Every structure is written in C-alpha cells, then in structure tokens.
Amino acid sequence: MARFSIPYLGLLYLCCWAAIADAKVYAKYKDPKLPIASRIKDLLNRMTLAEKIGQITQIERKNATFDVMKNFFIGSVLSGGGSAPKTNDSAADWVNMVNEIQKGSLSTRLGIPMIYGIDAVHGHSIC
C-alpha cells in the first residue's frame, strides 16, 4: 500500500476544501424543473424577515434606486400618475430606468426580481 506523507495529505485536504468552498450552493428555488410549491418553500426558508418584509413592500418610482432596491429588498415599484423618468421621456428612458432599478433587485443575496407597475387608469401615453 502506498504511503502518503503529511504534507501531501494536507495539500489534498486544501484542494478539496477549496473546491467545496468555490462550488455554488444548489438553490431549489432557482430550478425551473422542480414543482412551484417546492421552489416557493425553499425560497421562503432561505429568506430573512427583512427580505420577506421588503418583498411585500411597494414603493413609488421616485424613491426607487439601485441602492434602495438592494438594501431594502423591495418587491414592487409603481409609477403613479404622472411619474415618469424625466420630462419628454422616451421608451428608451423608461427601459433604462426600469433596468437600473431591476439591477438593484437582482444584486441582492437571493436575486429576486422586482415587479414594476404603471398607474395607467386612462391608458398609456408614454410612447
């Protein structure tokens, strides 16, 4: 039987530890092949109370920034009546605004996307 010296065993241990530490943790909630109920249960079990509160919170677009979305785990943003990215806004302005807010949401620990809503009681006139 081959004999291993302590330094070689130590090196083997370090390599295994590094591989395990570098591996991504399997997250059931991100696996589209699993049943929805299983994914929801996994996600809720991973969430902190602050993340759960943030996910049931909706804020006005004027308050939504990358940092607010990331730090408070906000689940929903609403553009209320008259709330637009800027005067004479274009479709590209809206896309850029929503994408920037969404990046904040996706940068959180769990990467939960936000829901974006527009108050369009009388129809859209943004394009």
MIGU-572307 format. One record per residue (C-alpha): z, y, x; residue in three letters. Coordinates in Angstrom, 1 decimal, always signed. Example, Ala and Ser with C-alpha at 12.3 -4.5 7.8 and 13.67 -1.06 7.14 Angstrom:
# residues 2
<tornu Z="+7.8" Y="-4.5" X="+12.3" resn="ALA"/>
<tornu Z="+7.1" Y="-1.1" X="+13.7" resn="SER"/>
# end
This chain:
# residues 127
<tornu Z="+0.0" Y="+0.0" X="+0.0" resn="MET"/>
<tornu Z="-0.9" Y="+3.4" X="+1.3" resn="ALA"/>
<tornu Z="+1.9" Y="+5.7" X="+2.3" resn="ARG"/>
<tornu Z="+2.0" Y="+9.4" X="+1.3" resn="PHE"/>
<tornu Z="+3.8" Y="+11.9" X="+3.2" resn="SER"/>
<tornu Z="+6.0" Y="+14.6" X="+1.6" resn="ILE"/>
<tornu Z="+3.5" Y="+17.4" X="+2.3" resn="PRO"/>
<tornu Z="+0.7" Y="+15.6" X="+0.7" resn="TYR"/>
<tornu Z="+2.7" Y="+14.8" X="-2.4" resn="LEU"/>
<tornu Z="+3.8" Y="+18.4" X="-2.5" resn="GLY"/>
<tornu Z="+0.2" Y="+19.6" X="-2.3" resn="LEU"/>
<tornu Z="-0.8" Y="+17.1" X="-5.1" resn="LEU"/>
<tornu Z="+2.0" Y="+18.5" X="-7.2" resn="TYR"/>
<tornu Z="+1.0" Y="+22.1" X="-6.7" resn="LEU"/>
<tornu Z="-2.6" Y="+21.3" X="-7.5" resn="CYS"/>
<tornu Z="-1.6" Y="+19.5" X="-10.8" resn="CYS"/>
<tornu Z="+0.7" Y="+22.4" X="-11.7" resn="TRP"/>
<tornu Z="-2.0" Y="+25.0" X="-11.1" resn="ALA"/>
<tornu Z="-4.5" Y="+23.1" X="-13.2" resn="ALA"/>
<tornu Z="-2.0" Y="+22.8" X="-16.1" resn="ILE"/>
<tornu Z="-0.9" Y="+26.4" X="-15.8" resn="ALA"/>
<tornu Z="-4.5" Y="+27.6" X="-15.8" resn="ASP"/>
<tornu Z="-5.6" Y="+25.5" X="-18.8" resn="ALA"/>
<tornu Z="-5.9" Y="+27.2" X="-22.1" resn="LYS"/>
<tornu Z="-3.4" Y="+26.2" X="-24.8" resn="VAL"/>
<tornu Z="-5.1" Y="+24.5" X="-27.7" resn="TYR"/>
<tornu Z="-4.8" Y="+26.6" X="-30.8" resn="ALA"/>
<tornu Z="-5.4" Y="+24.7" X="-34.0" resn="LYS"/>
<tornu Z="-5.9" Y="+27.9" X="-36.0" resn="TYR"/>
<tornu Z="-9.0" Y="+28.7" X="-33.9" resn="LYS"/>
<tornu Z="-10.6" Y="+25.3" X="-34.5" resn="ASP"/>
<tornu Z="-13.1" Y="+25.6" X="-37.3" resn="PRO"/>
<tornu Z="-13.4" Y="+21.8" X="-37.6" resn="LYS"/>
<tornu Z="-9.8" Y="+21.5" X="-38.9" resn="LEU"/>
<tornu Z="-8.8" Y="+21.9" X="-42.5" resn="PRO"/>
<tornu Z="-7.9" Y="+25.5" X="-43.5" resn="ILE"/>
<tornu Z="-4.4" Y="+24.5" X="-44.5" resn="ALA"/>
<tornu Z="-3.7" Y="+23.1" X="-41.1" resn="SER"/>
<tornu Z="-5.1" Y="+26.1" X="-39.4" resn="ARG"/>
<tornu Z="-3.0" Y="+28.5" X="-41.5" resn="ILE"/>
<tornu Z="+0.2" Y="+26.5" X="-40.9" resn="LYS"/>
<tornu Z="-0.5" Y="+26.6" X="-37.1" resn="ASP"/>
<tornu Z="-1.2" Y="+30.3" X="-37.1" resn="LEU"/>
<tornu Z="+1.9" Y="+31.2" X="-39.2" resn="LEU"/>
<tornu Z="+4.1" Y="+29.1" X="-37.0" resn="ASN"/>
<tornu Z="+2.9" Y="+31.0" X="-33.9" resn="ARG"/>
<tornu Z="+3.3" Y="+34.5" X="-35.4" resn="MET"/>
<tornu Z="+6.4" Y="+36.6" X="-34.8" resn="THR"/>
<tornu Z="+8.0" Y="+38.5" X="-37.6" resn="LEU"/>
<tornu Z="+6.4" Y="+41.8" X="-36.2" resn="ALA"/>
<tornu Z="+3.0" Y="+40.1" X="-36.3" resn="GLU"/>
<tornu Z="+3.5" Y="+39.0" X="-39.9" resn="LYS"/>
<tornu Z="+4.6" Y="+42.4" X="-41.0" resn="ILE"/>
<tornu Z="+1.6" Y="+44.0" X="-39.2" resn="GLY"/>
<tornu Z="-0.8" Y="+41.6" X="-40.8" resn="GLN"/>
<tornu Z="+0.3" Y="+42.7" X="-44.3" resn="ILE"/>
<tornu Z="+0.1" Y="+46.4" X="-43.4" resn="THR"/>
<tornu Z="-2.9" Y="+48.5" X="-44.3" resn="GLN"/>
<tornu Z="-3.3" Y="+51.9" X="-42.6" resn="ILE"/>
<tornu Z="-5.7" Y="+54.8" X="-43.1" resn="GLU"/>
<tornu Z="-8.6" Y="+55.1" X="-40.8" resn="ARG"/>
<tornu Z="-7.4" Y="+58.4" X="-39.3" resn="LYS"/>
<tornu Z="-4.4" Y="+56.6" X="-37.9" resn="ASN"/>
<tornu Z="-6.2" Y="+53.5" X="-36.6" resn="ALA"/>
<tornu Z="-6.8" Y="+53.5" X="-32.8" resn="THR"/>
<tornu Z="-7.2" Y="+50.7" X="-30.3" resn="PHE"/>
<tornu Z="-3.5" Y="+51.1" X="-29.3" resn="ASP"/>
<tornu Z="-2.1" Y="+51.2" X="-32.8" resn="VAL"/>
<tornu Z="-4.0" Y="+48.1" X="-33.8" resn="MET"/>
<tornu Z="-2.9" Y="+46.2" X="-30.7" resn="LYS"/>
<tornu Z="+0.7" Y="+47.3" X="-30.6" resn="ASN"/>
<tornu Z="+1.5" Y="+47.1" X="-34.3" resn="PHE"/>
<tornu Z="-0.7" Y="+44.0" X="-35.2" resn="PHE"/>
<tornu Z="-2.3" Y="+46.0" X="-38.1" resn="ILE"/>
<tornu Z="-4.1" Y="+43.7" X="-40.5" resn="GLY"/>
<tornu Z="-6.2" Y="+46.1" X="-42.5" resn="SER"/>
<tornu Z="-7.7" Y="+49.6" X="-42.2" resn="VAL"/>
<tornu Z="-9.0" Y="+51.7" X="-45.1" resn="LEU"/>
<tornu Z="-11.4" Y="+54.7" X="-45.1" resn="SER"/>
<tornu Z="-10.1" Y="+56.6" X="-48.0" resn="GLY"/>
<tornu Z="-12.2" Y="+59.0" X="-50.0" resn="GLY"/>
<tornu Z="-13.8" Y="+61.5" X="-47.6" resn="GLY"/>
<tornu Z="-12.5" Y="+59.6" X="-44.5" resn="SER"/>
<tornu Z="-15.4" Y="+59.4" X="-42.1" resn="ALA"/>
<tornu Z="-15.7" Y="+59.1" X="-38.3" resn="PRO"/>
<tornu Z="-16.9" Y="+62.7" X="-37.9" resn="LYS"/>
<tornu Z="-19.0" Y="+65.4" X="-39.7" resn="THR"/>
<tornu Z="-22.6" Y="+64.4" X="-40.3" resn="ASN"/>
<tornu Z="-21.7" Y="+60.8" X="-39.3" resn="ASP"/>
<tornu Z="-24.5" Y="+58.2" X="-38.9" resn="SER"/>
<tornu Z="-24.4" Y="+54.5" X="-39.5" resn="ALA"/>
<tornu Z="-24.1" Y="+54.1" X="-35.7" resn="ALA"/>
<tornu Z="-21.0" Y="+56.3" X="-35.7" resn="ASP"/>
<tornu Z="-19.4" Y="+54.0" X="-38.3" resn="TRP"/>
<tornu Z="-20.3" Y="+50.9" X="-36.4" resn="VAL"/>
<tornu Z="-18.8" Y="+52.3" X="-33.2" resn="ASN"/>
<tornu Z="-15.7" Y="+53.4" X="-34.9" resn="MET"/>
<tornu Z="-15.1" Y="+50.1" X="-36.6" resn="VAL"/>
<tornu Z="-15.9" Y="+48.1" X="-33.4" resn="ASN"/>
<tornu Z="-13.4" Y="+50.2" X="-31.4" resn="GLU"/>
<tornu Z="-10.7" Y="+49.5" X="-34.0" resn="ILE"/>
<tornu Z="-11.6" Y="+45.8" X="-34.1" resn="GLN"/>
<tornu Z="-11.4" Y="+45.5" X="-30.3" resn="LYS"/>
<tornu Z="-7.7" Y="+46.6" X="-30.6" resn="GLY"/>
<tornu Z="-7.0" Y="+43.9" X="-33.2" resn="SER"/>
<tornu Z="-8.8" Y="+41.2" X="-31.2" resn="LEU"/>
<tornu Z="-6.9" Y="+42.1" X="-28.0" resn="SER"/>
<tornu Z="-3.6" Y="+41.0" X="-29.5" resn="THR"/>
<tornu Z="-1.9" Y="+37.8" X="-28.4" resn="ARG"/>
<tornu Z="-3.3" Y="+35.8" X="-31.3" resn="LEU"/>
<tornu Z="-6.6" Y="+37.7" X="-31.6" resn="GLY"/>
<tornu Z="-6.6" Y="+38.1" X="-35.4" resn="ILE"/>
<tornu Z="-9.4" Y="+40.3" X="-36.6" resn="PRO"/>
<tornu Z="-8.6" Y="+43.2" X="-38.9" resn="MET"/>
<tornu Z="-10.1" Y="+43.7" X="-42.4" resn="ILE"/>
<tornu Z="-11.9" Y="+47.0" X="-42.9" resn="TYR"/>
<tornu Z="-12.3" Y="+48.6" X="-46.3" resn="GLY"/>
<tornu Z="-14.1" Y="+51.7" X="-47.6" resn="ILE"/>
<tornu Z="-13.0" Y="+53.5" X="-50.7" resn="ASP"/>
<tornu Z="-16.4" Y="+53.7" X="-52.5" resn="ALA"/>
<tornu Z="-15.4" Y="+54.1" X="-56.1" resn="VAL"/>
<tornu Z="-18.5" Y="+56.0" X="-56.9" resn="HIS"/>
<tornu Z="-20.8" Y="+54.2" X="-54.4" resn="GLY"/>
<tornu Z="-21.7" Y="+54.6" X="-50.8" resn="HIS"/>
<tornu Z="-23.4" Y="+57.7" X="-49.4" resn="SER"/>
<tornu Z="-22.9" Y="+57.2" X="-45.7" resn="ILE"/>
<tornu Z="-26.4" Y="+56.4" X="-44.5" resn="CYS"/>
# end
